[in-house]
Amino acid sequence: MSTAKAGISIDPHLSGMTDRCFPGRTILLAVCVVGVTVAGAQDSSRVHFSAYVEAYYAFDLSLPKSNIRPYFLYNHKVHNTASINLALIQASVERQRVRGVLGLMAGNYAQYNLGLEPLLVRNLFETYVGLRLSAKHDLWLDAGILPSHIGVEGAIGLDQITLTRSLVAENSPYYEAGARVQYKPNDRWLLSALLLNGWQRIQRSYGNTTPSFGTQVQYRPRSGTTLNWSTYIGSVGPDAAGQLRIYNDLYAQVETERTVTALAVDVGMQKSAKPMRVWNGWLAMVAMGKGRISERWWAVGRIEYFLDDRAVMTDGLTTLGASLGVDLRIDPKAIWRIEGRFLGGANDPYEDVNGHPSATNTAITTSICVRF
């Protein structure tokens, strides 16, 4: 994983310092606790075992000599090679007062999103335990490696509107580590407060001793409609740098039997390192949707915009993108997809086939996603 997604500078020699800088043994203990919880509940019908595989092939028309697609992408990363984006096995259990999840994974998603994490945890997907805090209310305390509370998109491609992830998703967290209090007063509302190790971090960045915080408010006024507002505030990098990040994520999604549409607008601000102390911001937007064109075929489209001219999350990327694709829904747990994606940016942020600066990047990707 590039340091760009974290938006911080990391000494590469620190990436292996698991025991000194991060309680790796604590995460390992948490995994064992989840395993014991699941094993101890195997007599319950609520125990669920699942597997997921997403294989893909991507062809980047710029023909990158390294066979690696642009640095700000963290999924479907390899050019001109049949690859696995995500292979996952997962066990989960939910009882009256206890719940737990243990997920083990491999593939491009794990390789590029968790590249800065200790080796001990790079192949852990969602892995957490939870306690119900009230017998009368749906109120839970969860701790471990959690799914991100930010964004309409996630890691499992079968559940996403488009084949590839938007720039909004690729430059915001897919996962987070810490503790979460989650409350569902009814079927319409979901409220969460989080204490986190950082911005998509299991291991805190070197020299960082301060926690980060997040909130989520989700409202479902009717079946198939979701409105979400998530926030994040926390320091990135060493405490001495004094870099504070504030992030707001807003999205709406509407799903019917024949269509799925989503709109997301994310805005971030970050204070530059001492002694400058200047606030820099970035903006990301995406609109995407799919519609059924026959019993099993769907048409898929996306328009997106990413503005980071102050080089907080990237090397100053400003780009407009669009994609078109088709999906063949083989059955409820399997899908074949193909997508063409175009990105066009100011100041030639890409490379052409000769390795020279280019204003555009185009790729064609196909994938097969199966859940067992």
SEGUVEX-840814 format. One line per field, with one value per residue: residue number from 1; residue in one letter; x, y, z of N, C-alpha, C in turn. Coordinates in steps of 0.02 Angstrom, whole numbers, plus 50000, padded with zeros to 5 digits. Each point is the difference from the previous one (the first is absolute). Example, Ala and Ser with C-alpha at 12.3 -4.5 7.8 and 13.67 -1.06 7.14 Angstrom:
nr	c(1:2) .
rest	c(a:s) .
n.u	c(50660:49982) .
n.v	c(49716:50053) .
n.w	c(50390:49964) .
ca.u	c(49955:50042) .
ca.v	c(50059:50059) .
ca.w	c(50000:50003) .
c.u	c(50045:49961) .
c.v	c(50060:50055) .
c.w	c(50000:50037) .
END
This chain:
nr	c(1:2:3:4:5:6:7:8:9:10:11:12:13:14:15:16:17:18:19:20:21:22:23:24:25:26:27:28:29:30:31:32:33:34:35:36:37:38:39:40:41:42:43:44:45:46:47:48:49:50:51:52:53:54:55:56:57:58:59:60:61:62:63:64:65:66:67:68:69:70:71:72:73:74:75:76:77:78:79:80:81:82:83:84:85:86:87:88:89:90:91:92:93:94:95:96:97:98:99:100:101:102:103:104:105:106:107:108:109:110:111:112:113:114:115:116:117:118:119:120:121:122:123:124:125:126:127:128:129:130:131:132:133:134:135:136:137:138:139:140:141:142:143:144:145:146:147:148:149:150:151:152:153:154:155:156:157:158:159:160:161:162:163:164:165:166:167:168:169:170:171:172:173:174:175:176:177:178:179:180:181:182:183:184:185:186:187:188:189:190:191:192:193:194:195:196:197:198:199:200:201:202:203:204:205:206:207:208:209:210:211:212:213:214:215:216:217:218:219:220:221:222:223:224:225:226:227:228:229:230:231:232:233:234:235:236:237:238:239:240:241:242:243:244:245:246:247:248:249:250:251:252:253:254:255:256:257:258:259:260:261:262:263:264:265:266:267:268:269:270:271:272:273:274:275:276:277:278:279:280:281:282:283:284:285:286:287:288:289:290:291:292:293:294:295:296:297:298:299:300:301:302:303:304:305:306:307:308:309:310:311:312:313:314:315:316:317:318:319:320:321:322:323:324:325:326:327:328:329:330:331:332:333:334:335:336:337:338:339:340:341:342:343:344:345:346:347:348:349:350:351:352:353:354:355:356:357:358:359:360:361:362:363:364:365:366:367:368:369:370:371:372) .
rest	c(m:s:t:a:k:a:g:i:s:i:d:p:h:l:s:g:m:t:d:r:c:f:p:g:r:t:i:l:l:a:v:c:v:v:g:v:t:v:a:g:a:q:d:s:s:r:v:h:f:s:a:y:v:e:a:y:y:a:f:d:l:s:l:p:k:s:n:i:r:p:y:f:l:y:n:h:k:v:h:n:t:a:s:i:n:l:a:l:i:q:a:s:v:e:r:q:r:v:r:g:v:l:g:l:m:a:g:n:y:a:q:y:n:l:g:l:e:p:l:l:v:r:n:l:f:e:t:y:v:g:l:r:l:s:a:k:h:d:l:w:l:d:a:g:i:l:p:s:h:i:g:v:e:g:a:i:g:l:d:q:i:t:l:t:r:s:l:v:a:e:n:s:p:y:y:e:a:g:a:r:v:q:y:k:p:n:d:r:w:l:l:s:a:l:l:l:n:g:w:q:r:i:q:r:s:y:g:n:t:t:p:s:f:g:t:q:v:q:y:r:p:r:s:g:t:t:l:n:w:s:t:y:i:g:s:v:g:p:d:a:a:g:q:l:r:i:y:n:d:l:y:a:q:v:e:t:e:r:t:v:t:a:l:a:v:d:v:g:m:q:k:s:a:k:p:m:r:v:w:n:g:w:l:a:m:v:a:m:g:k:g:r:i:s:e:r:w:w:a:v:g:r:i:e:y:f:l:d:d:r:a:v:m:t:d:g:l:t:t:l:g:a:s:l:g:v:d:l:r:i:d:p:k:a:i:w:r:i:e:g:r:f:l:g:g:a:n:d:p:y:e:d:v:n:g:h:p:s:a:t:n:t:a:i:t:t:s:i:c:v:r:f) .
n.u	c(50042:49984:50047:49982:49974:50053:50026:50048:50056:50016:50043:50022:50052:49946:49988:50058:49995:49979:50048:50046:49971:49982:49947:50046:50028:49981:50018:50058:50002:49986:50045:50040:49984:50005:50057:50017:49981:50029:50057:49995:49985:50041:49974:50014:49938:50021:50038:50039:50013:50046:50000:50049:49993:50045:49994:50054:49988:50053:49981:50057:49965:50023:49985:49984:50063:49977:49952:50013:49936:49971:50045:49952:50011:49955:49957:49995:50054:49996:50044:49956:49970:49982:49957:50013:49943:49956:50033:49942:50020:49940:50006:49935:49989:49936:50012:49963:50058:50020:50047:50018:50054:50018:50040:50016:50048:49998:50049:49985:49938:50017:50028:49953:49948:50032:50030:49974:49956:50006:50049:49999:49982:50046:49990:49990:49940:49936:50026:49944:49994:49939:49981:49943:49993:49946:49964:49982:50061:49998:50038:50052:50048:50033:50048:50046:50004:49977:49941:50023:49993:50050:49953:49975:50066:50006:50029:49941:50030:49981:50013:50046:49985:50063:50033:50028:50043:49958:50021:49936:49985:50036:49975:49963:49990:50027:50047:49988:50041:49967:49960:49942:49963:49956:49955:49952:49974:50003:49957:49986:50020:50062:50023:50058:50040:50058:50042:50043:50038:49957:50023:49956:50003:50035:50059:50005:49999:50062:50005:49947:49980:49970:49944:49963:49954:49945:49955:49941:49963:49962:49965:49952:49979:50023:49971:50065:49984:50062:49997:50062:50019:50063:50032:50057:50032:50061:50054:50041:50039:50063:49995:50067:49972:49956:49997:49950:49964:49958:49953:49963:49959:49971:49952:49970:49962:49976:49968:49984:49948:49995:50011:50063:49991:50057:50001:50065:50006:50066:50009:50064:50025:50060:50021:50037:50056:50021:50021:49981:49968:49995:49936:50004:49962:49956:49978:49952:49978:49946:49977:49965:49988:49952:49983:49947:50034:50006:49979:50056:49988:50054:49980:50064:49995:50050:49991:50062:50013:50065:50001:50065:49986:49984:49992:49940:49958:50017:50027:49942:49969:49985:49944:49975:49955:49997:49949:50003:49949:50007:49947:50024:49940:50050:50006:49961:50042:49985:50052:49990:50056:49986:50056:49982:50060:49979:50062:49980:50064:50002:50044:49970:49951:49990:50009:50032:49993:50025:49956:49973:50000:49942:49951:50008:49954:50007:49952:50007:49950:50013:49946:50014:49942:50022:49942:50032) .
n.v	c(49940:50047:50044:50005:49939:49986:50031:49955:50020:49939:49993:49976:50021:50038:49979:49976:50059:49937:49970:50041:50008:49937:49995:49972:49986:50064:50017:49967:50029:50058:49981:49983:50058:50030:49967:50015:50063:49997:49973:50043:50031:49950:49994:50062:50007:50045:49946:50043:49955:50039:50001:50038:49998:50047:49968:50028:50035:50040:50039:50027:50044:50024:49936:50007:50021:50028:50005:50058:50002:50060:50038:50040:49944:49967:49997:49937:49987:49937:50022:49978:49985:49939:50030:49996:50034:49952:49962:49980:49978:49990:50008:49997:50030:49995:50006:49986:49985:49955:50033:49968:50024:49951:50043:49955:50037:50003:50024:50034:49990:49941:49986:50036:49976:49943:50029:50048:49950:49980:49958:50006:50060:49994:49940:50046:49975:50007:50020:49987:50021:49982:50046:49970:50066:49982:49972:50063:50023:50017:49992:50010:49966:50021:49954:50029:49961:50060:49989:50036:50051:50008:50027:50006:49998:49935:49951:49975:49984:49941:50037:50016:50063:50022:49978:50058:50019:50047:50059:50010:49938:50005:50059:49952:49991:49940:50009:49983:50021:49970:50045:49969:50052:49952:50044:49954:50062:49996:49978:50062:49997:50021:49996:50029:49983:50024:49959:50033:49954:50021:50033:49951:49991:49943:50006:50034:50056:49993:50003:49964:50039:50038:49985:49969:50041:49964:50022:49969:50032:49947:50021:49955:50052:49958:49944:49987:50044:50023:50039:50022:50014:49998:50001:50034:49995:50017:49990:50019:49948:50016:49994:49996:49966:49978:49946:50042:49944:50034:49954:50017:49949:50018:49956:49987:49949:49987:49948:49980:49966:50058:50039:50022:50052:50034:50045:50017:50040:50000:50030:50012:50009:50025:50005:50042:49967:49998:50063:49972:49946:49975:50018:49937:50007:49950:49984:49957:49987:49963:49987:49949:49956:49957:49974:49964:49966:49947:49938:49991:50043:50034:50062:50017:50055:50042:50055:50022:50034:50012:50040:49994:50062:49990:49945:49993:49973:50041:49993:50022:49941:50022:49964:49989:49958:49949:49959:49949:49962:49934:49976:49940:50004:49958:50017:49997:49948:50015:50035:50011:50037:50052:50038:50054:50022:50064:50023:50062:50022:50052:50035:49962:49977:49979:49938:50014:49968:50060:50004:50035:50062:49983:50029:49939:49960:49947:49964:49937:49986:49937:49978:49949:50012:49960:49993:49966) .
n.w	c(50000:49958:50020:49936:50006:50036:49947:50014:50029:49977:50049:49940:50035:50009:49938:50018:50030:49999:50034:49972:49940:50001:50039:49959:50059:50009:49938:50009:50060:49968:49954:50050:50028:49939:49990:50063:49988:49939:50022:50051:49942:49983:50060:49984:49978:50044:50009:49967:49953:49972:49934:49978:49933:49986:49941:49973:49945:50006:49951:50019:49964:50057:50007:50064:49998:50055:49954:50029:50015:49987:50031:49977:49965:50037:49949:49977:50034:49980:49956:49955:50058:49990:50043:50064:49998:50014:50042:50024:50060:50022:50066:50012:50058:50010:50064:50050:50029:49953:49965:49946:49970:49960:49967:49955:49973:49933:49960:49944:50021:50023:49943:49968:50033:50011:49948:50037:50003:50064:49985:50066:49977:49953:50024:50046:49987:49999:50057:50030:50063:50019:50043:50011:50001:49965:50047:50008:49989:49935:50054:49959:50031:49946:49997:49962:49947:49987:49969:49950:50041:49957:49961:49939:49987:49988:50033:50017:49942:50021:50054:49953:49989:50004:49946:49978:50047:50023:49977:50012:49979:49944:50013:50026:50065:49990:50046:50063:50046:50049:50029:49999:50016:49990:49981:50000:50008:49933:49955:50019:50062:49983:50063:49983:50051:49976:50031:49959:49969:49955:49948:49998:50066:49997:49972:50056:49965:49981:50065:49981:50049:49956:50031:49956:49974:50002:49957:50008:49956:50004:49948:50012:49964:49954:49985:49999:50046:49990:50054:49986:50063:49978:50058:49993:50058:49982:50035:49952:49997:50013:50066:49991:49948:50045:49960:50000:49995:49961:50004:49948:50011:49943:50008:49942:50017:49940:50025:49938:49979:49968:50052:49998:50039:49995:50047:49994:50053:49993:50058:49988:50061:49989:50062:49967:49989:50064:49991:49942:50025:49939:49996:49978:49946:49997:49939:50014:49938:50007:49939:50022:49952:50008:49942:50015:49953:50039:49998:49964:49953:50020:49990:50001:50038:49990:50036:49998:50055:49993:50053:49989:49979:50064:49964:50027:49956:49950:49940:50024:50004:49939:50005:49939:50023:49959:50011:49957:50017:49997:50032:50007:50027:50013:50063:50054:49992:49937:49977:49936:50000:49961:50001:49967:50019:50001:50007:50009:50002:50041:49966:49954:50040:49937:49976:49942:49942:49989:50050:49950:50026:50027:49966:49971:50027:49963:50028:49982:50041:50010:50032:50040:50030:50049:50031:50046) .
ca.u	c(49958:50035:49984:49953:49934:50003:50012:50054:50065:50021:50065:49988:50034:49958:49941:50004:50009:49933:49995:50020:49958:49928:49988:49982:49976:49931:49958:50000:49956:49931:49982:49988:49937:49947:49998:49969:49929:49966:50002:49956:49930:49985:49937:49946:49985:50019:50068:49999:50065:49993:50061:49990:50058:49993:50055:49992:50052:49997:50046:50011:50022:50065:50050:50053:50055:50002:49937:49962:49959:50019:50014:49943:49952:50021:49966:50007:50061:50050:49985:50015:50014:49943:50018:49947:49995:49986:49978:49982:49960:49975:49954:49968:49949:49964:49956:49959:50040:50069:50009:50070:50016:50069:50008:50068:49996:50059:49984:50022:49972:50042:50069:50011:49968:50029:50072:50037:49985:50043:49986:49955:49929:49985:49951:49938:49945:49964:50014:49983:49952:49952:49957:49938:50002:49934:49955:49939:50014:50050:50058:50057:50069:50042:50071:50043:50006:49930:49989:50000:49936:50001:49993:49947:50032:50040:50051:49973:49976:49933:49950:50008:49965:50046:50053:50056:49981:50008:50055:49976:50012:50070:50038:49971:50011:49961:49997:50027:50012:49984:49938:49940:49936:49950:49932:49945:49938:49946:50022:50018:50059:50061:50044:50063:50056:50058:50066:50039:50073:50020:49968:50015:50060:49998:50057:50006:50061:50056:50001:49932:49974:49934:49946:49957:49930:49953:49928:49959:49927:49970:49927:49967:49930:49958:50039:50041:50028:50047:50034:50054:50049:50054:50054:50064:50047:50058:50066:50035:50071:50025:49970:50040:49982:49939:49955:49932:49957:49928:49970:49927:49977:49928:49977:49931:49993:49930:50000:49936:50010:50028:50053:50037:50036:50033:50034:50042:50041:50046:50042:50049:50046:50057:50048:50067:50048:50034:49972:49957:49934:49951:49948:49992:49941:49989:49929:49988:49929:49985:49931:50003:49937:49991:49931:49989:49980:49965:49993:50064:50049:49995:50045:50030:50036:50027:50035:50034:50045:50045:50039:50049:50054:50047:50042:49992:49990:50034:50052:49968:49956:49934:49980:49930:49997:49937:50005:49940:50009:49942:50003:49958:49985:49994:49951:50008:50065:50053:49991:50054:49997:50049:49995:50050:50007:50041:50019:50034:50020:50041:50072:50026:50017:50008:50054:49980:50034:50072:50021:49999:49939:49939:49942:49946:50014:49942:50011:49943:50006:49947:50007:49950:49993:49960:49996:49982) .
ca.v	c(50060:50063:50043:50053:49992:50022:50072:50014:49975:49947:49971:49930:49955:49991:49959:49935:50006:49983:49993:50061:50058:49984:49939:49946:49944:50015:49981:49927:49977:50013:49948:49939:50008:49990:49929:49964:50019:49965:49928:49985:50009:49961:49965:50048:50009:50067:50000:50002:49995:50021:50012:50045:50006:50044:49997:50053:50015:50071:50020:50073:50018:50034:49946:50015:49952:49963:49962:50024:50057:50061:49993:50018:49946:49948:49939:49985:50040:49971:50005:49947:49938:49972:50010:49997:50062:49982:49933:50011:49952:50037:49968:50051:49975:50051:49972:50050:50052:49998:49988:50001:49987:49985:49996:49993:50020:50008:50033:50069:50043:49992:50019:50072:50041:49986:49993:50032:49969:49945:49937:49959:50016:50020:49956:50001:50042:50022:49954:50037:49970:50049:49986:50039:50038:50006:49945:50027:50042:49975:50041:49955:50023:49957:50019:49961:50027:50013:50031:50073:50034:50053:49982:49957:49943:49957:49958:49941:50025:49974:50043:50069:50019:49997:49950:50030:50048:50070:50035:50016:49942:49981:50048:50003:49934:49939:49967:50040:49959:50035:49980:50031:49993:50003:49999:50000:50008:49969:49978:50057:50038:49968:50051:49970:50042:49958:50019:49965:50005:50047:50000:49935:49975:49953:50027:50073:50023:50007:50063:50024:49972:50028:49964:50035:49992:49999:49994:49981:50006:49971:50003:49965:50021:49946:49942:50012:50068:50011:50065:49989:50053:49975:50048:49976:50051:49970:50019:49953:50009:50008:50054:50060:50036:50038:49999:49981:49988:50001:49972:49991:49956:50001:49962:49976:49943:49979:49936:49969:49936:50009:50050:50019:50063:50027:50064:50012:50060:49998:50060:49992:50055:49978:50052:49981:49988:50058:50060:50036:50004:50024:49951:49982:49959:49962:49987:49941:49990:49946:49979:49935:49965:49944:49986:49935:50004:49938:49962:49990:50049:50068:50052:50034:50061:50041:50063:50019:50057:50000:50062:50001:50042:50017:49940:49971:49928:49975:50046:50059:49975:50029:49960:49985:49932:49969:49929:49966:49928:49955:49945:49941:49970:49928:49983:50050:50000:50000:50051:50015:50071:50031:50072:50045:50058:50055:50053:50056:50047:50058:49996:49935:49959:49930:49985:49966:49936:50011:50024:50073:50026:49998:50028:49951:49930:49958:49930:49955:49950:49951:49963:49951:50002:49944:49991:49931) .
ca.w	c(50000:50000:50057:49980:50028:50069:50001:50046:49980:50045:49990:49983:50047:50060:49986:50031:50073:50025:50072:50035:49985:49997:50037:49955:50040:50019:49943:49996:50054:49979:49951:50038:50035:49951:49983:50056:50001:49946:50014:50055:49982:49941:50007:49986:49930:49979:49974:49927:49967:49931:49961:49943:49955:49942:49952:49951:49952:49981:49947:50001:49933:50003:50001:50049:49997:50064:50004:50057:49982:50036:50072:50042:49998:50048:49981:49928:49994:49955:49929:49952:50035:50037:50070:50051:50038:50070:50019:50070:50038:50058:50047:50042:50045:50039:50050:50032:50032:49975:49929:49980:49930:49984:49928:49974:49930:49959:49937:49990:50052:50059:49985:49989:50051:50066:49990:50053:50064:50018:49965:50041:49991:49931:49969:50038:49977:50060:50055:50061:50046:50024:50057:50003:50062:50029:49985:49971:49942:49952:50015:49999:50002:49959:50002:49955:49932:49982:49935:50005:50007:49949:49930:49975:49968:50043:49970:49966:49936:49984:50032:49979:49939:49944:50007:50035:50051:49981:50032:50067:50043:50001:50040:50067:50031:49991:50065:50055:50060:50062:50034:49972:50032:49947:50027:49952:50038:49962:49934:49958:50022:50025:50028:50021:50022:49994:50025:49949:49999:49948:49934:49972:50032:50056:50037:49996:49967:50047:50035:50013:50063:50013:49966:49953:50017:49944:50013:49943:50006:49940:50002:49946:50004:49973:49976:49941:50000:50055:50004:50047:50014:50042:50012:50028:50022:50033:49975:49957:50008:50068:50039:49994:49939:50014:49942:50018:49941:50011:49940:49999:49946:49991:49942:49996:49954:49989:49966:49984:49966:49933:49998:50060:49989:50059:49993:50058:50001:50057:50007:50053:50015:50040:50018:49978:50054:50027:50031:49953:50033:49951:49984:49930:49991:49939:49986:49957:49987:49954:49987:49965:50000:49954:49985:49969:49929:49987:50062:50034:49978:50027:49975:50057:49982:50055:49988:50063:49999:50057:50002:50054:49973:50053:50010:50066:49996:49940:49977:49970:49948:49984:49943:49987:49974:49980:49983:49975:50004:50001:50048:49990:50065:49988:50052:50053:50031:49949:49950:49953:49987:49958:50008:49971:50044:49973:50046:49967:50052:49985:50012:49977:50059:49982:49953:49938:49989:50000:50066:50002:50031:49960:50034:50006:50014:49982:50015:49994:50053:50007:50062:50020:50073:50024:50072:50017) .
c.u	c(50043:49983:49949:49933:49999:50011:50055:50064:50024:50070:49991:50032:49957:49945:50002:50005:49936:49996:50017:49949:49926:49988:49976:49973:49927:49952:49997:49954:49927:49977:49985:49934:49941:49994:49968:49925:49961:49997:49952:49927:49979:49936:49941:49990:50021:50072:49998:50070:49990:50069:49982:50063:49981:50063:49989:50059:49990:50051:50001:50030:50065:50057:50057:50053:50005:49941:49957:49963:50014:50000:49940:49943:50026:49963:50011:50063:50046:49976:50019:50021:49937:50018:49939:49999:49986:49977:49991:49963:49982:49953:49971:49947:49967:49951:49963:50042:50071:49998:50074:50008:50075:50006:50074:49998:50069:49978:50025:49974:50043:50070:50010:49966:50032:50076:50042:49988:50051:49980:49948:49927:49981:49948:49936:49950:49964:50010:49987:49953:49955:49959:49938:49995:49933:49956:49938:50012:50055:50062:50060:50066:50042:50072:50040:50009:49929:49994:49996:49929:49992:49989:49945:50028:50042:50047:49972:49964:49930:49946:50002:49963:50044:50054:50058:49975:50013:50061:49980:50017:50075:50043:49965:50002:49952:49990:50027:50007:49987:49938:49942:49940:49947:49930:49949:49935:49940:50028:50022:50067:50056:50047:50064:50048:50061:50062:50049:50075:50025:49960:50020:50067:49981:50058:49999:50064:50053:50000:49932:49973:49928:49946:49964:49928:49957:49929:49965:49927:49970:49924:49971:49925:49951:50046:50037:50032:50043:50031:50052:50044:50051:50054:50061:50040:50057:50064:50027:50075:50019:49965:50037:49982:49937:49951:49932:49958:49927:49966:49925:49981:49924:49982:49927:49998:49927:50002:49929:50015:50036:50058:50034:50039:50031:50035:50039:50040:50041:50045:50048:50042:50056:50048:50070:50047:50031:50063:49948:49930:49947:49950:49996:49942:49999:49927:49995:49925:49992:49924:50004:49933:50001:49926:49993:49976:49969:49998:50066:50052:49985:50049:50023:50038:50022:50031:50032:50047:50042:50045:50045:50059:50049:50042:49997:49999:50040:50058:49970:49952:49935:49976:49925:49998:49931:50012:49933:50014:49936:50014:49954:49992:49986:49950:50010:50069:50058:49984:50062:49992:50055:49989:50056:50001:50048:50011:50037:50015:50040:50073:50029:50020:50014:50060:49972:50042:50076:50026:50002:49936:49941:49942:49945:50027:49937:50017:49935:50011:49941:50012:49944:50000:49953:50003:49974:49966) .
c.v	c(50062:50041:50053:49993:50022:50074:50020:49972:49950:49977:49926:49951:49986:49951:49932:50002:49985:50001:50064:50055:49986:49935:49944:49941:50010:49981:49924:49971:50010:49947:49935:50003:49989:49926:49959:50014:49961:49925:49981:50007:49957:49959:50045:50007:50069:50004:49996:49998:50018:50008:50044:50004:50047:49996:50053:50002:50073:50014:50077:50020:50040:49949:50014:49945:49958:49952:50019:50064:50060:49993:50013:49949:49943:49934:49990:50035:49977:50002:49936:49935:49976:49999:49990:50067:49987:49928:50000:49939:50033:49957:50054:49966:50059:49964:50057:50058:50005:49992:50005:49983:49986:49991:49996:50011:50000:50035:50071:50047:49997:50027:50075:50044:49991:49994:50032:49969:49945:49936:49958:50011:50015:49957:49993:50047:50025:49947:50037:49959:50056:49975:50044:50032:50006:49942:50025:50038:49968:50044:49955:50039:49949:50025:49952:50035:50003:50023:50076:50027:50054:49969:49951:49936:49961:49956:49943:50022:49977:50045:50072:50014:49990:49947:50028:50051:50071:50030:50024:49943:49985:50047:50017:49930:49946:49964:50047:49954:50043:49972:50041:49987:50012:49989:50004:50006:49969:49981:50057:50032:49954:50056:49965:50055:49955:50032:49958:50011:50048:49990:49936:49975:49947:50018:50076:50019:50017:50070:50029:49965:50022:49961:50045:49983:50001:49996:49979:50007:49975:49996:49965:50016:49948:49946:50018:50069:50010:50069:49995:50063:49971:50052:49965:50060:49966:50023:49945:50014:50009:50058:50066:50041:50041:50002:49972:49993:50000:49980:49992:49960:50001:49957:49982:49942:49979:49936:49975:49933:50008:50050:50006:50064:50024:50065:50013:50063:49999:50061:49989:50063:49973:50058:49976:49995:50065:50013:50037:50011:50032:49944:49989:49952:49961:49981:49939:49990:49942:49991:49936:49966:49941:49987:49933:50010:49935:49961:49995:50053:50069:50046:50043:50062:50039:50064:50021:50059:49999:50061:49999:50042:50023:49939:49974:49923:49968:50048:50061:49982:50041:49965:49991:49930:49977:49927:49975:49925:49962:49945:49944:49966:49926:49969:50050:50004:49999:50051:50005:50073:50021:50075:50035:50064:50051:50051:50054:50054:50059:49986:49931:49954:49927:49991:49967:49936:50007:50025:50075:50025:50000:50027:49949:49931:49960:49927:49961:49943:49952:49959:49948:49998:49944:49999:49929:49998) .
c.w	c(50000:50061:49982:50033:50073:50005:50046:49972:50052:49981:49984:50047:50061:49989:50033:50076:50035:50076:50036:49993:50004:50037:49955:50037:50021:49944:49994:50053:49981:49950:50036:50037:49953:49983:50054:50003:49948:50014:50056:49984:49941:50007:49986:49925:49975:49976:49924:49973:49927:49968:49941:49959:49943:49959:49947:49951:49978:49946:49998:49932:49999:50004:50050:50001:50064:50007:50060:49980:50045:50076:50045:49997:50044:49989:49925:49973:49944:49927:49963:50033:50035:50074:50044:50036:50073:50004:50075:50027:50066:50042:50044:50043:50035:50046:50035:50028:49973:49925:49982:49927:49995:49925:49981:49925:49966:49936:49999:50054:50063:49988:49999:50052:50069:49996:50055:50068:50016:49963:50036:49983:49928:49967:50041:49967:50062:50054:50065:50044:50026:50058:49996:50069:50034:49979:49963:49935:49957:50004:50009:50009:49963:50004:49956:49934:49971:49928:50008:50007:49947:49932:49984:49969:50049:49960:49957:49936:49983:50026:49976:49934:49939:50012:50039:50050:49975:50035:50070:50047:50006:50044:50065:50029:49976:50066:50053:50061:50061:50031:49973:50045:49947:50029:49944:50039:49965:49931:49956:50016:50022:50022:50026:50023:50005:50029:49960:50008:49947:49937:49963:50026:50052:50047:49994:49965:50052:50031:50017:50062:50014:49962:49950:50016:49937:50024:49936:50019:49935:50009:49939:50003:49973:49973:49936:49997:50062:49994:50056:50007:50049:50007:50028:50021:50037:49968:49955:50006:50073:50036:49990:49938:50009:49942:50021:49937:50022:49935:50008:49938:50000:49940:50007:49950:49998:49958:49990:49966:49934:49997:50069:49983:50065:49982:50064:49990:50063:50000:50058:50008:50044:50013:49981:50060:50024:49960:49957:50029:49955:49987:49925:49994:49935:49996:49954:49993:49951:49995:49960:50004:49952:49991:49964:49928:49975:50066:50038:49983:50029:49964:50059:49976:50061:49972:50066:49989:50063:49995:50061:49978:50054:50021:50071:49996:49942:49985:49965:49945:49996:49937:49998:49969:49982:49985:49976:50004:49995:50050:49977:50068:49988:50049:50057:50031:49950:49946:49956:49978:49951:50002:49962:50040:49970:50055:49961:50050:49974:50016:49988:50058:49984:49954:49938:49992:50000:50067:50006:50033:49952:50040:50013:50019:49986:50014:49990:50049:49997:50063:50006:50076:50021:50076:50014:50068) .
END
